[in-house]
Every structure is written in C-alpha cells, then in structure tokens.
Amino acid sequence: MTGRNGRTVRDLRRGNRTAVLQRLYFDGPLSRFELGPATGLSSGSVSNVVADLVADGLVEEAGSVDSDGGRPRTLLRVAPSSGQMIGVDVGETRVRVELFDLALTELARTERPLTPQGYDVDVIAGHIRDGVAEVLTARQADPDRLLGVGVGVPGIVEHTPDRGAVVHGQTIGWDAVPLERLLRSASPLPEEVPYFIDNGAKTLGQAEMWFGAGRGARNAVVVLFGSGVGACLVTPEAEHGRALEWGHLTVRVRGRRCRCGAPGCLEAYAGAESLLARWREEGGRPPVDTDEETALTAMLAAAYPAEGDPADPVALAVLEETAEYLGAGLSDLINLFQPERILIGGWAGLQLGTRFLPAVRRHAATYALRHPADKVTIDLGRLGPDAVTVGAAILPLAGFFASGGRRPEPAGEARLPAWRTALQERAPR
C-alpha cells in the first residue's frame, strides 16, 4: 500500500525501526518513555517497534531506572552480539583486517605487510580475502551474524551499476580497478553479504564524527596524514562525509614532483614519504631497510632528541617547513569550507602529534582569512591508528541502520507469495 507521499507501509516500518535503533545505539540505554521524544514516534509505535526489535534479537534490556512515583522503567540497548562487521584498511604499509561486534568491540584482527611496490591489485585483493577468512575463524566470530565488509582504500571510489565499486588510485597505479568484483570472485562470503568500499579518508572521517573528536560538530574536516595526505568534509548536506583529494592541491608552482605525477602538490611536501625523502636529500640519514613508520620515528628522535643531546638541524628544518606547508593547506580548507573543527588523524599525523600541532595551528591562522580562522579549532583525532578500520566497519553498520536492522535474505531462500506479503504489510501494528 502506497501513501500520498509515495511511501509504503514497509517504508514507514523500516523508518521507525531505523529511528529507534539509531537512538538506542548512540544515546542508549533509554527507556520506552524516553524513546518517544527522542524519535518523534507515538508511544504505541515505540512499543510496537521495540517489540519487533526484541523479537529479532536486536534490542535487549539493560537494567532499569526509577520513575516519578510509578514503576521503575526498563532501559533498552542495542544488543552488541546481534551483529558483526569487518573493517579493512588498505594502508600504505599494510592491509589491516578487523572483526567487530555491533558495539565496535574488536573481536579479531590480522595484518598483511606491504612492500613499497606492494600495490599490485591481485596481491591486495588476495590479502583482503585471506584476512576476512582468517578473522572469521576466530573463537568469537559468528559468520551468520555478519552484516558486511567495509574497505577503506586510497584514491577516488566510483560506484557503478555494472562493476560495483571501482577505484581510481593514481598515486598507487590503480586505473579504474573493479575492486568489488575482484573481491567477490573467490570470496569466502555468501553472495548476500555485501562489500562496502570507499575512500580511506572518508572512513576515517566517519569514525571520528560518530565516535571521536568530531561528535557534535555539524561542519568538520578530518585529515588523513600518512604516507600521503587526504581529507574528508562533513556538512549537513554530506552527513556521511565527502572525500577530498586535498593532497593534490597545488601549493607550489613548478614544485616537487608528486606521486600522482603533477608538480607542486601538497602531498609532495606534507606526506610522510616526502618528509623522509627531503630529509635524505638535504643530507639527513634515515634508517635504511625499514618501513616508513620506523623511519619517521627516527626522524622525530633526531629533530627532538633527549635533553642534552644536539638536534639534527636538517631533520628539524624539514619538519618545521612541513608544518608550514600543512598549515597553509589547512588554511585553504578553512577559507573554502569554514568548518567548526579540523581533526588530524592517520599514523603519521598521530606520530607527529602534539609536538607538531602548535606550529600547524600558527601557520594555518597566518594563511587563512581571519574570520573563519577565529571560528575553527584544529586538534588531533581521538581514535588512534585503527580509525580507518573502525570507519570501514561503520559502512556496513550504516547500511544495517538504513535497512531498519533487516538482513539481506540468502539467495534462493523461499519467499512468501506477493499477495501474502501485501496482507502482512497492511496488518495493523
């Protein structure tokens, strides 16, 4: 049955279930009495929806609170064990795969290291498939409750009707890679378990906005600072975030050659890869035969040694110049989008941390327009190095909410005849 606005009874029920699930998830535990004002639903609708969600095993009791003169009110919450998600971070140095329950408690993890030439498409797809299969063998894994697999990748992700998610990763040599189709081939997962693939900076932004330093902000930019740099813009119009290829903003005409091939990109001056390369070119001595994270740690130790030891002037100069480039790049984001908050995450951003932040803030204020600069705060993200993986796991969680907590039916499962489905939809609740 379709209403005047085109919504069916099924749409209305799904919307009601979504509203209750989301409020319990983000603000719970809550009583039925509190759910009414929080969702805008009538007390009868709340009771019906809660009864359905309890029957489906998605909502459970979580104690009680005293009411004003009446019986204690039962508190409800989303049952953490009622669903599981897998998050995958295709990073610069490794592929990380983690299994979470519905409360985003980590249940299992595995990592596959990457060599500097490790962005072979088939190798990455194999690492993801093997990692997914491995975490699903963990003692706490329940494959029947898996809501989906979220994957954060470098580059631009295009969602196509025929090939699924296609990745355009110019800096890693990926040209229109049909990653979703590659993962689905020889996948250990049933066909009905979905893959959600998006830009890694966007998954980082999603995580920080839902659970980290971005909570409560309406307009924010979350920066991913790793081997390269990227950003995610969150606004009321793009509440799930929009990836920005911020690292390929031109900051110097005829400047250093970027990994993308263009001269003068921000990433050629502000990414960890360029930091280490410039240190070496200026006469510094980064450790050889080690990964970027270890080398950056050594650079920081050289620039900011223990008390009494001399600082490496080359390492210090490169880091100070990088802080200025990063601040100037942030000033462009401030002038263009006027965010309330800018959050810096990613493994390199977290390593540079609070030591780097005052200089970045100072340079951002110098290069930005005064009015928007006065209104923005620049801080580090709170979710640590696993934030991209957590954000990737949020992708299937968001899909689960949007469906009202309904899981896809397995392929080939018997379905009710259309006439019986129509009658059930019209039945009063």
C-alpha positions in Angstrom: 0.0 0.0 0.0 1.4 3.4 -1.0 0.6 6.7 0.7 0.3 10.1 -0.9 4.0 10.8 -0.4 4.9 7.6 -2.2 6.0 5.7 0.9 4.7 2.2 1.5 3.8 0.7 4.9 7.0 -1.2 4.7 8.9 2.0 4.2 7.3 3.5 7.3 8.1 0.5 9.4 11.7 0.5 8.2 12.0 4.2 9.0 10.5 3.7 12.5 12.9 0.8 13.2 15.8 2.8 11.9 14.9 5.7 14.2 14.7 3.5 17.3 17.8 1.6 16.5 19.9 4.7 16.0 18.7 6.5 19.1 19.4 3.4 21.2 22.8 2.9 19.6 24.1 6.5 20.0 22.2 7.6 23.1 21.2 4.4 24.9 20.4 2.8 27.1 17.0 4.5 27.0 13.5 3.6 28.3 10.5 3.3 26.1 9.2 6.5 27.6 12.4 8.4 26.6 12.4 6.9 23.1 9.1 8.7 22.2 10.5 12.3 22.4 13.9 11.1 21.0 12.4 9.7 17.9 9.2 11.7 17.4 7.2 8.5 17.4 4.0 7.9 19.4 4.1 5.6 22.5 2.2 3.0 20.6 4.6 3.0 17.7 7.6 2.8 20.1 6.1 -0.2 21.9 5.4 -2.0 18.6 8.8 -1.3 17.1 10.6 -2.2 20.4 8.7 -5.5 20.5 9.7 -6.3 16.9 13.4 -5.5 17.6 13.4 -7.5 20.8 11.8 -10.4 19.0 14.5 -10.1 16.3 17.3 -10.2 18.9 18.5 -6.7 18.1 17.4 -5.0 21.3 17.8 -6.2 24.9 17.1 -5.0 28.4 19.9 -3.1 30.2 18.6 -2.5 33.7 16.1 -0.1 35.0 15.7 3.4 36.4 13.2 4.8 38.9 10.3 6.8 37.5 8.4 9.7 39.1 6.2 7.8 41.5 5.5 4.8 39.2 7.1 1.5 38.5 10.8 1.5 37.5 11.3 2.0 33.8 13.2 -0.7 31.9 16.2 0.5 30.0 16.9 -0.8 26.5 20.0 -1.0 24.4 21.1 -2.5 21.0 22.4 -6.0 21.7 26.2 -5.9 21.0 26.2 -9.6 20.0 23.3 -9.3 17.5 25.6 -8.3 14.6 29.2 -8.3 13.5 31.1 -6.2 10.9 34.5 -6.4 9.3 36.6 -3.3 8.6 39.6 -3.3 6.2 42.2 -0.6 5.9 44.3 -0.7 2.7 47.1 1.5 4.0 50.5 2.5 2.7 52.4 -0.1 4.7 49.9 -2.9 5.5 46.4 -4.3 4.9 44.7 -4.4 8.3 41.5 -6.5 8.8 39.5 -6.4 12.0 36.3 -8.1 13.1 33.9 -6.1 15.4 30.7 -6.7 17.2 27.8 -4.3 17.0 29.3 -2.1 19.8 32.5 -1.9 17.8 34.4 -4.0 20.3 37.3 -5.7 18.4 36.9 -9.5 18.3 39.8 -10.4 16.0 42.4 -8.8 13.8 45.1 -9.7 11.3 47.6 -7.7 9.2 49.4 -8.2 5.9 52.5 -6.1 5.4 53.1 -4.4 2.1 56.4 -3.8 0.3 57.0 -0.3 -1.3 55.9 -2.0 -4.6 53.1 -3.8 -2.9 50.1 -2.2 -4.6 49.6 -5.0 -7.1 45.8 -5.3 -7.4 45.7 -9.0 -7.2 48.0 -9.0 -4.2 45.8 -6.5 -2.3 42.6 -8.4 -3.2 44.2 -11.6 -2.0 45.3 -10.0 1.3 41.7 -8.8 1.9 40.1 -12.1 1.0 42.6 -14.1 3.2 42.3 -11.6 6.1 38.5 -11.8 6.0 38.6 -15.6 6.0 41.1 -15.6 8.9 39.2 -13.3 11.3 36.0 -15.3 10.6 37.8 -18.3 12.1 38.3 -16.5 15.5 36.6 -18.0 18.5 34.2 -15.1 18.9 33.3 -14.9 15.2 29.7 -15.6 14.1 29.6 -15.6 10.3 25.8 -15.9 10.4 25.6 -12.5 12.0 28.0 -10.8 9.6 26.4 -7.5 8.3 29.1 -6.8 5.7 32.7 -5.9 5.0 33.8 -2.3 4.8 37.0 -1.4 2.9 38.9 1.9 3.0 41.2 2.4 0.1 43.4 5.3 -1.3 42.0 7.2 -4.3 38.7 8.1 -5.8 35.9 5.4 -5.5 33.2 5.3 -8.1 30.1 3.2 -7.5 28.9 1.8 -10.8 25.8 -0.3 -11.5 27.6 -3.0 -13.5 31.0 -3.3 -11.9 30.3 -2.3 -8.3 32.9 -0.1 -6.6 35.7 1.0 -9.0 38.9 2.6 -7.6 40.8 5.3 -9.4 44.1 5.4 -7.4 46.5 7.4 -9.4 49.2 7.6 -6.7 49.3 3.8 -6.4 48.9 3.0 -10.1 45.3 1.8 -10.0 43.4 2.8 -13.1 39.6 2.0 -12.8 40.2 -1.1 -10.7 36.9 -3.1 -10.2 37.9 -3.9 -6.7 34.4 -5.1 -5.6 34.2 -7.5 -8.4 37.7 -8.8 -7.7 36.9 -9.3 -4.0 33.6 -11.1 -4.9 35.4 -13.6 -7.1 36.7 -16.4 -5.0 35.2 -14.7 -1.9 34.8 -16.7 1.3 31.5 -14.9 1.9 28.0 -15.8 0.8 26.6 -13.7 -2.1 24.1 -11.8 0.2 26.9 -10.4 2.5 27.7 -7.0 1.0 31.0 -5.3 0.5 31.2 -1.5 1.1 34.2 0.2 -0.4 35.1 3.9 0.0 38.0 6.3 0.3 40.1 5.8 3.4 40.0 9.4 4.4 36.2 9.2 4.3 36.1 6.2 6.5 38.4 8.0 9.0 36.1 10.9 8.9 33.1 8.7 9.5 34.7 7.2 12.6 35.8 10.5 14.1 32.4 12.0 13.5 30.5 9.1 15.0 32.7 8.2 17.9 35.7 10.5 18.1 36.7 14.2 18.3 34.1 15.2 15.7 31.0 14.2 17.7 28.5 17.1 17.9 30.0 19.1 15.0 27.9 20.0 12.0 30.8 21.1 9.8 34.1 19.5 10.1 37.2 18.4 8.0 39.0 15.2 9.0 42.5 14.9 7.6 44.3 11.6 7.0 48.1 12.2 7.3 50.0 9.1 6.3 52.5 8.4 3.5 50.4 10.9 1.6 47.5 13.2 2.8 43.8 13.3 2.2 40.7 14.7 3.8 37.0 14.2 4.4 34.5 17.0 4.5 31.4 16.6 6.7 28.5 19.0 6.4 24.7 18.8 6.9 24.4 18.2 3.2 27.0 15.4 3.2 26.5 14.0 6.7 28.3 10.7 5.8 31.3 12.7 4.5 32.7 13.5 1.1 36.3 12.6 0.3 38.5 15.4 -0.8 41.7 14.9 -2.9 43.3 17.6 -0.7 46.8 16.2 -1.0 46.8 17.1 -4.7 46.1 20.8 -4.1 48.9 22.8 -5.8 50.9 24.6 -3.2 54.0 25.4 -5.3 54.1 26.2 -9.0 56.8 24.1 -10.7 57.4 22.4 -7.3 58.5 18.9 -6.3 57.0 16.1 -8.4 54.2 14.3 -6.5 53.4 10.6 -6.6 50.5 11.4 -8.8 52.9 12.8 -11.5 51.9 16.5 -11.1 54.4 19.2 -9.8 53.8 21.1 -6.6 51.1 19.1 -4.8 50.7 19.4 -1.1 51.4 15.7 -0.8 54.8 16.2 -2.2 55.7 18.4 0.8 53.4 17.2 3.6 53.2 13.4 3.4 55.5 11.2 5.4 57.0 9.8 2.2 58.1 13.3 1.1 59.2 14.2 4.7 61.7 11.3 4.7 62.8 11.9 1.1 63.5 15.6 1.8 65.5 14.7 4.9 67.6 12.3 2.9 68.1 14.8 0.0 69.2 17.5 2.4 71.9 15.3 3.9 70.0 13.5 6.6 70.4 9.8 7.3 67.1 8.0 7.6 67.4 4.3 8.6 67.6 2.0 5.7 65.7 -1.2 5.1 62.9 -0.2 7.4 59.3 0.9 7.0 58.1 4.5 6.9 56.7 4.4 10.4 60.0 3.3 11.9 61.9 5.9 9.8 59.6 8.7 10.8 60.1 7.8 14.5 63.9 8.0 13.9 63.4 11.4 12.2 61.5 12.8 15.2 64.1 11.5 17.6 66.8 13.2 15.6 64.9 16.5 15.5 63.8 16.4 19.1 66.5 14.4 21.0 66.7 13.7 24.7 67.7 16.6 26.9 71.4 17.3 26.5 71.8 15.8 23.0 72.2 18.0 19.9 69.3 18.2 17.5 69.7 17.2 13.8 69.3 20.6 12.2 68.3 19.1 8.8 65.6 16.9 10.3 64.3 19.9 12.4 64.3 22.2 9.4 62.4 19.8 7.2 59.8 19.2 9.9 59.3 22.9 10.5 58.9 23.5 6.8 56.4 20.7 6.6 54.4 22.2 9.5 54.1 25.4 7.4 53.0 23.6 4.3 50.4 21.6 6.3 49.2 24.8 7.9 48.9 26.6 4.6 47.0 23.6 3.2 44.6 23.7 6.2 44.1 27.4 5.5 42.7 26.6 2.1 40.2 24.2 3.8 39.3 26.9 6.3 38.7 29.5 3.6 36.8 27.2 1.3 34.6 25.4 3.8 34.6 27.4 7.0 34.5 24.3 9.3 33.9 24.3 13.0 36.6 21.7 13.5 39.6 20.3 11.7 40.9 16.9 13.0 44.2 15.4 12.1 44.5 11.6 12.1 46.4 8.9 10.3 49.5 7.2 11.6 51.9 10.0 10.6 49.6 12.7 12.0 49.4 10.9 15.3 53.2 10.3 15.4 53.9 14.0 14.9 51.1 14.6 17.4 51.1 17.4 19.9 54.7 18.4 19.2 53.7 19.4 15.7 50.3 20.8 16.4 51.1 24.4 17.7 53.2 25.2 14.6 50.5 23.9 12.3 47.8 26.0 14.1 50.0 29.1 13.9 50.7 28.7 10.2 47.0 27.9 9.4 46.0 31.2 11.2 48.6 33.1 9.3 47.5 32.0 5.8 43.7 31.8 6.4 41.1 34.6 6.4 40.8 35.9 10.0 37.0 35.5 10.5 36.8 31.7 9.6 40.2 31.1 11.2 38.9 32.5 14.5 36.0 30.1 14.5 37.8 26.8 13.8 39.6 24.5 16.2 42.4 22.3 15.0 43.1 19.1 17.0 44.2 15.5 16.7 41.7 12.7 16.2 40.9 10.6 19.2 40.6 7.1 17.7 44.2 6.2 17.1 45.8 4.3 14.3 42.8 1.9 13.9 40.4 4.8 13.0 40.3 3.9 9.3 39.5 0.3 10.1 36.8 1.3 12.5 35.4 3.7 9.9 35.4 1.0 7.3 33.4 -1.2 9.7 30.9 1.6 10.1 30.0 1.4 6.4 28.0 -1.9 6.9 26.7 -0.7 10.2 25.3 2.4 8.5 23.7 0.1 5.9 22.2 -2.0 8.6 20.6 1.0 10.3 19.3 2.2 6.9 17.5 -1.1 6.4 15.9 -0.9 9.8 18.1 -3.8 11.1 16.8 -6.2 8.4 19.5 -8.5 7.0 19.5 -9.4 3.3 17.8 -12.7 2.6 20.1 -15.5 1.4 19.9 -16.2 -2.3 17.4 -18.9 -3.1 15.5 -18.6 0.2 11.8 -19.2 -0.2 9.8 -16.0 -0.2 6.2 -15.5 0.7 3.8 -15.0 -2.3 3.2 -11.4 -3.2 -0.5 -11.5 -2.0 0.5 -12.7 1.5 3.3 -10.1 1.8 0.8 -7.4 0.8 -1.6 -8.5 3.5 1.2 -8.6 6.1 2.2 -5.1 5.2 -1.4 -3.8 5.7 -1.9 -5.6 9.0 -2.2 -3.2 11.9 0.7 -2.9 14.4 
